[in-house]
Amino acid sequence: MKENKTTENNKTDIRMPHIFVVLMILIIAASLASYIVPAGEYDRVPTEDGIEVIDPDSFKIVERTPVGILDFMFAIPQGFIETAEIVFGILMNGGMFTVIERTGIINLGVTKLANTFSNRGLIVIPILMIPFALITTFTGQIELSLVYLPAILPLILSLGFDRITAAGTVLVATVGGFTVALTVPANLGVAQQISQLPLYSGIGYRLIILIIVLVVGIFYVLRYANKVKKDPTLSLTYGEHSHSDETENDVSINPMEATTRQKIASLVILIAFGILLWGILKHGWYFRELSGLYVMTGVVVGLIGGLTPSQVSEAFVEGFKKVLLGATLVGLARGVAVVLDDGNIMDTIIYAAGSLVEAVPSSITAVIMLVVQTIINFFIPSGSGQAMVTMPIMSGLADLSGVTRQTGVLAFLFGDGFSNIIYPTSGVLMATLAIGKIEWNKWVKFIFPLVLIWFGLSIIFLIIAQLMNYS
């Protein structure tokens, strides 16, 4: 009971306004700004790749078009209309993964993998982290952390490690994979679409970054795990849990045998994953196409896995509930851009930001973008939602400052992603720590050095991207 009270007190101390409140304040502020900020616009010119970019010498003041009460009232539904494809795709993605989870395939796979390497000590950590990262970097399903942790926690504890090790194994892998997205539609895809870049382009450089980020993360977790195994008193959670408490409330690690249905359903998932990669990489599939694949995969896997049609439907509904907040944030966040466009002040903001950027060396423009995105992520902890708010401005700023839009997207990914492993406003982080019975302040003590390392690497990656004209 004492621990729960402490956790509750910590949550009270860091309580933030609901994200809906934050976005509504932004929409109201943007509407009021249309009465104060001069209206202006740039000319857009097409590049050789067909991308329309800002002509930096073309800014001009135009007639003011302040946002009226009706414009304000229509901004949110218009935002949802403009992002309907994305909202629907997020919902279907959540539904599909919940169906798969209901069949027991995810828990079975993680447990099977863990038990296969249960007698190999430290090697089990990278063996688990690599697939966790790969699944997340292709699908963006960072929420699977909530499934992974209870599945591997008993094994990690039985090997002589602690709960921090288990949470680190899961969160470092999933956050790293989500941040350096190879084909994640919900953050990378949205940012590139707004920036008028080919979907999932620039994947080669991001693959190199992902390898480096993951290797650093794995060694960081291994170093801590090895230290705890040699001397359990060095654990950040030492003495907090009795042995009976560790085993009583956790999932059994006894080997489970897959049923015939689960084996066939798993094969279907592999085929669907192959189709997903083929569609994304070969044909540039986005949320419209992926939504159809999500629905089909969820239904087929569910039925083959032994669920009844009603149970499949219930699983989809449960999945919708899990991602409803994130999906809704996309449409609501788009309302900010709608108001800025209606008031003709989007380009004025870009012009002002560009003037400020001129005051700093061009070599660190991308780094400033990273700092801005990291700060914003504290208030808008949704990748796609944050992209809707910031990328229209950041892509224009990139045009003015000589930074490629692809580099601007990379700065967005770093700012939106890495901070999710430490910000208390990250729902997935706080829920995962709750499952692992880990206090947030102790998690911060463990993860903060890695966060500094990751952001240091981010600065290096962005400077290199800027120097090589990353596109």
LUMTI-552153 format. One line per field, with one value per residue (C-alpha): residue in three letters; x, y, z. Coordinates in nm, 3 decimals, decimal comma. Example, Ala and Ser with C-alpha at 12.3 -4.5 7.8 and 13.67 -1.06 7.14 Angstrom:
2
resn	Ala; Ser
c1	1,230; 1,367
c2	-0,450; -0,106
c3	0,780; 0,714
***
This chain:
471
resn	Met; Lys; Glu; Asn; Lys; Thr; Thr; Glu; Asn; Asn; Lys; Thr; Asp; Ile; Arg; Met; Pro; His; Ile; Phe; Val; Val; Leu; Met; Ile; Leu; Ile; Ile; Ala; Ala; Ser; Leu; Ala; Ser; Tyr; Ile; Val; Pro; Ala; Gly; Glu; Tyr; Asp; Arg; Val; Pro; Thr; Glu; Asp; Gly; Ile; Glu; Val; Ile; Asp; Pro; Asp; Ser; Phe; Lys; Ile; Val; Glu; Arg; Thr; Pro; Val; Gly; Ile; Leu; Asp; Phe; Met; Phe; Ala; Ile; Pro; Gln; Gly; Phe; Ile; Glu; Thr; Ala; Glu; Ile; Val; Phe; Gly; Ile; Leu; Met; Asn; Gly; Gly; Met; Phe; Thr; Val; Ile; Glu; Arg; Thr; Gly; Ile; Ile; Asn; Leu; Gly; Val; Thr; Lys; Leu; Ala; Asn; Thr; Phe; Ser; Asn; Arg; Gly; Leu; Ile; Val; Ile; Pro; Ile; Leu; Met; Ile; Pro; Phe; Ala; Leu; Ile; Thr; Thr; Phe; Thr; Gly; Gln; Ile; Glu; Leu; Ser; Leu; Val; Tyr; Leu; Pro; Ala; Ile; Leu; Pro; Leu; Ile; Leu; Ser; Leu; Gly; Phe; Asp; Arg; Ile; Thr; Ala; Ala; Gly; Thr; Val; Leu; Val; Ala; Thr; Val; Gly; Gly; Phe; Thr; Val; Ala; Leu; Thr; Val; Pro; Ala; Asn; Leu; Gly; Val; Ala; Gln; Gln; Ile; Ser; Gln; Leu; Pro; Leu; Tyr; Ser; Gly; Ile; Gly; Tyr; Arg; Leu; Ile; Ile; Leu; Ile; Ile; Val; Leu; Val; Val; Gly; Ile; Phe; Tyr; Val; Leu; Arg; Tyr; Ala; Asn; Lys; Val; Lys; Lys; Asp; Pro; Thr; Leu; Ser; Leu; Thr; Tyr; Gly; Glu; His; Ser; His; Ser; Asp; Glu; Thr; Glu; Asn; Asp; Val; Ser; Ile; Asn; Pro; Met; Glu; Ala; Thr; Thr; Arg; Gln; Lys; Ile; Ala; Ser; Leu; Val; Ile; Leu; Ile; Ala; Phe; Gly; Ile; Leu; Leu; Trp; Gly; Ile; Leu; Lys; His; Gly; Trp; Tyr; Phe; Arg; Glu; Leu; Ser; Gly; Leu; Tyr; Val; Met; Thr; Gly; Val; Val; Val; Gly; Leu; Ile; Gly; Gly; Leu; Thr; Pro; Ser; Gln; Val; Ser; Glu; Ala; Phe; Val; Glu; Gly; Phe; Lys; Lys; Val; Leu; Leu; Gly; Ala; Thr; Leu; Val; Gly; Leu; Ala; Arg; Gly; Val; Ala; Val; Val; Leu; Asp; Asp; Gly; Asn; Ile; Met; Asp; Thr; Ile; Ile; Tyr; Ala; Ala; Gly; Ser; Leu; Val; Glu; Ala; Val; Pro; Ser; Ser; Ile; Thr; Ala; Val; Ile; Met; Leu; Val; Val; Gln; Thr; Ile; Ile; Asn; Phe; Phe; Ile; Pro; Ser; Gly; Ser; Gly; Gln; Ala; Met; Val; Thr; Met; Pro; Ile; Met; Ser; Gly; Leu; Ala; Asp; Leu; Ser; Gly; Val; Thr; Arg; Gln; Thr; Gly; Val; Leu; Ala; Phe; Leu; Phe; Gly; Asp; Gly; Phe; Ser; Asn; Ile; Ile; Tyr; Pro; Thr; Ser; Gly; Val; Leu; Met; Ala; Thr; Leu; Ala; Ile; Gly; Lys; Ile; Glu; Trp; Asn; Lys; Trp; Val; Lys; Phe; Ile; Phe; Pro; Leu; Val; Leu; Ile; Trp; Phe; Gly; Leu; Ser; Ile; Ile; Phe; Leu; Ile; Ile; Ala; Gln; Leu; Met; Asn; Tyr; Ser
c1	0,000; 0,285; 0,433; 0,100; 0,058; 0,405; 0,327; -0,001; 0,175; 0,432; 0,156; -0,017; 0,301; 0,348; -0,017; -0,069; -0,384; -0,555; -0,405; -0,745; -0,720; -0,370; -0,480; -0,797; -0,585; -0,361; -0,661; -0,804; -0,464; -0,422; -0,769; -0,696; -0,357; -0,531; -0,661; -0,315; -0,053; -0,030; -0,152; 0,113; 0,208; 0,496; 0,489; 0,537; 0,756; 0,791; 1,126; 1,258; 1,096; 0,756; 0,764; 0,626; 0,868; 0,868; 1,039; 1,231; 1,231; 0,859; 0,700; 0,439; 0,171; -0,183; -0,530; -0,611; -0,867; -0,934; -1,093; -1,456; -1,668; -1,803; -1,454; -1,342; -1,641; -1,574; -1,197; -1,211; -1,451; -1,252; -0,938; -1,102; -1,220; -0,869; -0,718; -0,996; -0,765; -0,510; -0,767; -0,927; -0,590; -0,487; -0,817; -0,785; -0,424; -0,525; -0,810; -0,590; -0,324; -0,584; -0,732; -0,386; -0,326; -0,658; -0,553; -0,252; -0,005; 0,194; 0,235; 0,313; 0,580; 0,754; 0,745; 0,874; 1,158; 1,245; 1,247; 1,462; 1,741; 1,656; 1,983; 2,211; 2,224; 2,286; 2,239; 1,863; 1,853; 1,968; 1,779; 1,459; 1,541; 1,617; 1,277; 1,096; 1,272; 1,216; 0,844; 0,806; 1,018; 0,801; 0,455; 0,485; 0,310; 0,495; 0,191; 0,304; 0,539; 0,237; 0,225; 0,598; 0,682; 0,451; 0,556; 0,932; 0,937; 0,933; 1,220; 1,434; 1,381; 1,458; 1,792; 1,902; 1,824; 1,570; 1,254; 1,449; 1,633; 1,306; 1,154; 1,476; 1,478; 1,128; 1,122; 1,470; 1,395; 1,045; 1,118; 1,438; 1,254; 0,963; 1,193; 1,409; 1,105; 1,175; 0,813; 0,591; 0,284; 0,165; 0,467; 0,710; 0,434; 0,233; 0,542; 0,660; 0,314; 0,282; 0,635; 0,541; 0,816; 0,786; 0,650; 0,920; 1,197; 1,545; 1,523; 1,890; 2,028; 1,762; 1,857; 2,217; 2,093; 1,862; 2,150; 2,366; 2,085; 1,986; 2,344; 2,403; 2,074; 2,150; 2,493; 2,346; 2,090; 2,349; 2,588; 2,324; 2,197; 2,547; 2,611; 2,287; 2,353; 2,695; 2,570; 2,189; 2,228; 2,318; 1,967; 1,765; 1,472; 1,669; 1,463; 1,134; 0,984; 0,997; 1,052; 0,692; 0,574; 0,791; 0,644; 0,289; 0,171; 0,364; 0,294; 0,431; 0,735; 0,654; 0,687; 0,362; 0,286; 0,115; -0,206; -0,253; -0,480; -0,218; 0,051; -0,162; -0,263; 0,104; 0,182; -0,095; 0,057; 0,397; 0,239; 0,049; 0,369; 0,540; 0,251; 0,276; 0,646; 0,587; 0,307; 0,498; 0,835; 0,720; 0,396; 0,412; 0,104; -0,037; -0,323; -0,599; -0,431; -0,290; -0,631; -0,770; -0,478; -0,526; -0,895; -0,840; -0,549; -0,737; -1,047; -0,862; -0,615; -0,892; -1,112; -0,824; -0,694; -1,017; -1,216; -1,580; -1,698; -1,844; -1,518; -1,326; -1,566; -1,528; -1,150; -1,163; -1,379; -1,136; -0,851; -1,036; -1,066; -0,691; -0,593; -0,897; -0,714; -0,424; -0,655; -0,868; -0,560; -0,472; -0,795; -0,794; -0,432; -0,504; -0,751; -0,454; -0,319; -0,671; -0,708; -0,358; -0,432; -0,778; -0,626; -0,342; -0,083; 0,093; 0,343; 0,385; 0,488; 0,729; 0,872; 0,922; 1,078; 1,307; 1,424; 1,514; 1,696; 1,910; 2,064; 2,225; 2,479; 2,308; 2,498; 2,287; 1,945; 1,838; 1,954; 1,729; 1,440; 1,521; 1,509; 1,176; 1,019; 1,145; 0,983; 0,655; 0,646; 0,604; 0,272; 0,161; 0,277; 0,133; 0,359; 0,095; -0,074; 0,253; 0,332; 0,000; 0,081; 0,451; 0,544; 0,359; 0,577; 0,895; 0,884; 0,850; 1,129; 1,347; 1,295; 1,401; 1,707; 1,859; 1,787; 1,631; 1,277; 1,399; 1,637; 1,346; 1,148; 1,446; 1,461; 1,090; 1,135; 1,416; 1,231; 0,903; 1,055; 1,346; 1,178; 0,894; 1,124; 1,144; 0,851; 0,581; 0,324; 0,392; 0,098; 0,277; 0,580; 0,378; 0,152; 0,453; 0,624; 0,302; 0,294; 0,656; 0,591; 0,866; 0,855; 0,904; 1,182; 1,386; 1,331; 1,460; 1,773; 1,833; 1,747; 1,867; 2,229; 2,103; 1,870; 2,169; 2,366; 2,078; 2,026; 2,400; 2,394; 2,085; 2,275; 2,558; 2,315; 2,137; 2,460; 2,571; 2,230; 2,258; 2,612; 2,523; 2,202; 1,992; 1,693
c2	0,000; 0,237; 0,192; 0,261; 0,581; 0,693; 0,624; 0,812; 1,108; 1,112; 1,114; 1,398; 1,604; 1,575; 1,599; 1,774; 1,912; 1,661; 1,664; 1,771; 2,083; 2,157; 2,125; 2,329; 2,606; 2,592; 2,617; 2,911; 3,081; 3,030; 3,177; 3,483; 3,523; 3,566; 3,902; 4,015; 3,854; 4,007; 3,771; 3,670; 3,405; 3,260; 3,145; 2,770; 2,639; 2,276; 2,097; 1,839; 1,571; 1,741; 1,865; 2,215; 2,415; 2,772; 3,042; 3,215; 3,553; 3,563; 3,643; 3,917; 4,061; 3,982; 4,084; 3,977; 3,693; 3,659; 3,336; 3,396; 3,198; 2,975; 2,911; 2,819; 2,590; 2,413; 2,380; 2,059; 1,865; 1,988; 1,856; 1,515; 1,518; 1,596; 1,318; 1,059; 0,810; 0,831; 0,811; 0,504; 0,338; 0,386; 0,237; -0,068; -0,120; -0,121; -0,362; -0,607; -0,629; -0,681; -0,972; -1,124; -1,072; -1,241; -1,555; -1,585; -1,579; -1,276; -1,403; -1,750; -1,620; -1,403; -1,679; -1,935; -1,710; -1,631; -1,995; -2,098; -1,880; -1,909; -2,083; -1,846; -1,560; -1,215; -1,329; -1,340; -0,960; -0,882; -1,189; -1,026; -0,664; -0,710; -0,852; -0,605; -0,318; -0,457; -0,513; -0,157; 0,010; -0,144; -0,120; 0,158; -0,059; 0,080; -0,017; -0,381; -0,294; -0,357; -0,714; -0,785; -0,687; -0,925; -1,204; -1,170; -1,040; -1,384; -1,506; -1,195; -1,228; -1,600; -1,530; -1,311; -0,971; -0,717; -0,540; -0,243; -0,485; -0,627; -0,283; -0,167; -0,470; -0,381; -0,001; 0,066; -0,167; -0,042; 0,329; 0,299; 0,118; 0,364; 0,667; 0,559; 0,453; 0,261; 0,231; 0,356; 0,518; 0,696; 0,921; 0,889; 0,850; 1,147; 1,371; 1,280; 1,322; 1,672; 1,751; 1,621; 1,361; 1,011; 0,779; 0,600; 0,761; 0,801; 0,453; 0,371; 0,635; 0,561; 0,191; 0,281; 0,506; 0,231; -0,018; 0,228; 0,334; -0,027; -0,145; 0,139; 0,060; -0,312; -0,253; -0,004; -0,256; -0,536; -0,328; -0,264; -0,624; -0,765; -0,529; -0,637; -1,006; -0,980; -0,770; -0,760; -0,478; -0,248; -0,287; 0,034; -0,169; -0,376; -0,474; -0,345; -0,686; -1,014; -1,334; -1,438; -1,103; -1,146; -1,484; -1,457; -1,178; -1,257; -1,474; -1,827; -1,896; -2,262; -2,359; -2,346; -2,551; -2,382; -2,538; -2,627; -2,327; -2,095; -2,234; -2,175; -1,829; -1,744; -1,840; -1,608; -1,325; -1,382; -1,376; -1,058; -0,897; -0,986; -0,830; -0,521; -0,476; -0,544; -0,290; -0,025; -0,059; -0,151; 0,044; 0,310; 0,189; 0,435; 0,417; 0,349; 0,035; -0,067; -0,035; -0,299; -0,528; -0,472; -0,561; -0,869; -0,992; -0,940; -1,125; -1,418; -1,462; -1,435; -1,697; -1,937; -1,879; -2,008; -1,691; -1,674; -1,392; -1,215; -1,249; -1,110; -0,815; -0,759; -0,768; -0,505; -0,284; -0,328; -0,239; 0,072; 0,180; 0,135; 0,365; 0,596; 0,876; 0,867; 0,850; 1,138; 1,351; 1,337; 1,504; 1,750; 1,846; 1,906; 2,171; 2,390; 2,387; 2,444; 2,763; 2,887; 2,831; 2,993; 3,296; 3,313; 3,330; 2,996; 3,150; 3,453; 3,222; 3,044; 3,380; 3,487; 3,153; 3,174; 3,517; 3,378; 3,081; 3,316; 3,434; 3,094; 2,904; 2,710; 2,397; 2,368; 2,457; 2,092; 2,068; 2,360; 2,178; 1,876; 2,085; 2,239; 1,902; 1,752; 2,031; 2,003; 1,626; 1,685; 1,856; 1,654; 1,293; 1,164; 1,115; 1,170; 1,445; 1,630; 1,594; 1,756; 2,057; 2,110; 1,968; 2,230; 2,491; 2,282; 2,187; 2,556; 2,645; 2,379; 2,543; 2,882; 2,762; 2,539; 2,221; 1,943; 1,848; 1,493; 1,625; 1,816; 1,491; 1,321; 1,597; 1,546; 1,169; 1,216; 1,484; 1,294; 0,955; 0,941; 1,156; 0,902; 0,686; 0,945; 1,190; 1,125; 1,245; 0,932; 0,701; 0,388; 0,454; 0,512; 0,212; -0,014; 0,101; 0,036; -0,320; -0,365; -0,207; 0,047; 0,400; 0,670; 0,849; 0,526; 0,463; 0,815; 0,744; 0,434; 0,570; 0,934; 0,862; 0,667; 0,955; 1,190; 0,947; 0,906; 1,281; 1,332; 1,080; 1,253; 1,580; 1,402; 1,225; 1,553; 1,740; 1,458; 1,463; 1,836; 1,809; 1,532; 1,707; 1,411; 1,350
c3	0,000; 0,080; -0,266; -0,432; -0,235; -0,338; -0,699; -0,674; -0,512; -0,791; -1,050; -0,866; -0,859; -1,235; -1,332; -1,666; -1,827; -2,054; -2,401; -2,540; -2,322; -2,454; -2,816; -2,763; -2,610; -2,919; -3,152; -2,955; -2,948; -3,323; -3,384; -3,170; -3,339; -3,674; -3,541; -3,432; -3,657; -4,008; -4,279; -4,529; -4,779; -4,976; -5,334; -5,375; -5,656; -5,767; -5,744; -5,988; -5,771; -5,797; -5,436; -5,381; -5,166; -5,042; -5,248; -4,966; -5,144; -5,217; -4,880; -4,897; -4,672; -4,787; -4,680; -4,325; -4,294; -3,920; -3,799; -3,701; -3,460; -3,738; -3,877; -3,527; -3,481; -3,811; -3,759; -3,555; -3,781; -4,081; -3,914; -3,875; -4,237; -4,361; -4,148; -4,180; -4,355; -4,075; -3,795; -3,951; -4,004; -3,641; -3,522; -3,748; -3,644; -3,277; -3,348; -3,540; -3,270; -2,999; -3,197; -3,232; -2,861; -2,777; -2,967; -2,732; -3,019; -2,901; -2,545; -2,677; -2,913; -2,654; -2,393; -2,641; -2,743; -2,383; -2,274; -2,570; -2,436; -2,067; -1,978; -2,164; -1,915; -2,061; -2,422; -2,365; -2,349; -2,706; -2,832; -2,702; -2,779; -3,149; -3,252; -3,022; -3,200; -3,550; -3,497; -3,369; -3,637; -3,911; -3,751; -3,491; -3,230; -2,930; -2,721; -2,745; -2,459; -2,237; -2,371; -2,380; -2,022; -1,832; -2,070; -2,011; -1,653; -1,482; -1,700; -1,639; -1,262; -1,265; -1,437; -1,147; -1,297; -1,171; -1,283; -1,420; -1,649; -1,776; -1,837; -2,003; -2,232; -2,351; -2,350; -2,487; -2,779; -2,859; -2,811; -3,016; -3,294; -3,290; -3,296; -3,588; -3,785; -4,103; -4,221; -3,939; -4,100; -3,784; -3,729; -4,023; -4,283; -4,158; -4,132; -4,482; -4,631; -4,483; -4,605; -4,954; -4,947; -5,093; -4,827; -4,625; -4,835; -4,685; -4,532; -4,593; -4,358; -4,097; -4,107; -4,021; -3,739; -3,609; -3,590; -3,395; -3,162; -3,092; -3,034; -2,788; -2,613; -2,588; -2,438; -2,193; -2,065; -2,063; -1,855; -1,591; -1,596; -1,553; -1,259; -1,088; -1,146; -0,983; -0,692; -0,641; -0,387; -0,679; -0,821; -0,817; -0,686; -0,434; -0,131; -0,269; -0,356; -0,170; -0,365; -0,308; -0,442; -0,750; -0,840; -0,715; -0,944; -1,262; -1,563; -1,548; -1,763; -1,801; -2,168; -2,360; -2,666; -2,958; -3,079; -3,445; -3,483; -3,334; -3,564; -3,873; -3,749; -3,687; -4,047; -4,164; -3,957; -4,119; -4,464; -4,376; -4,247; -4,575; -4,769; -4,548; -4,625; -4,995; -5,009; -4,815; -4,986; -5,337; -5,377; -5,104; -4,919; -4,673; -4,424; -4,680; -4,810; -4,474; -4,308; -4,543; -4,463; -4,088; -4,105; -4,319; -4,107; -3,781; -3,899; -4,058; -3,770; -3,514; -3,676; -3,742; -3,389; -3,240; -3,175; -3,271; -3,502; -3,199; -3,007; -3,304; -3,313; -2,939; -2,974; -3,247; -3,027; -2,737; -2,972; -3,086; -2,724; -2,666; -2,952; -2,954; -2,776; -3,020; -3,321; -3,195; -3,129; -3,498; -3,607; -3,319; -3,378; -3,746; -3,631; -3,534; -3,889; -4,029; -3,822; -3,912; -4,282; -4,263; -4,095; -4,350; -4,072; -4,126; -4,365; -4,140; -3,855; -4,089; -4,196; -3,833; -3,739; -4,040; -3,930; -3,588; -3,739; -3,948; -3,621; -3,558; -3,768; -4,046; -3,941; -3,625; -3,771; -3,761; -3,400; -3,307; -3,476; -3,258; -2,941; -3,039; -3,121; -2,794; -2,593; -2,783; -2,729; -2,355; -2,425; -2,731; -2,666; -2,994; -3,294; -3,559; -3,357; -3,311; -3,682; -3,768; -3,548; -3,621; -3,962; -4,170; -3,998; -3,984; -4,353; -4,444; -4,205; -4,367; -4,706; -4,569; -4,379; -4,646; -4,451; -4,655; -4,561; -4,502; -4,238; -4,084; -4,067; -3,902; -3,639; -3,579; -3,533; -3,281; -3,086; -3,087; -3,011; -2,768; -2,503; -2,482; -2,271; -1,992; -2,015; -1,754; -2,008; -2,216; -2,146; -2,272; -2,050; -1,734; -1,799; -1,864; -1,547; -1,356; -1,487; -1,382; -1,039; -1,101; -0,963; -1,226; -1,035; -1,014; -1,383; -1,457; -1,253; -1,467; -1,811; -1,797; -1,901; -2,206; -2,296; -2,295; -2,512; -2,757; -2,790; -2,833; -3,117; -3,259; -3,287; -3,469; -3,703; -3,785; -3,854; -4,085; -4,255; -4,309; -4,445; -4,690; -4,801; -4,681; -4,904
***
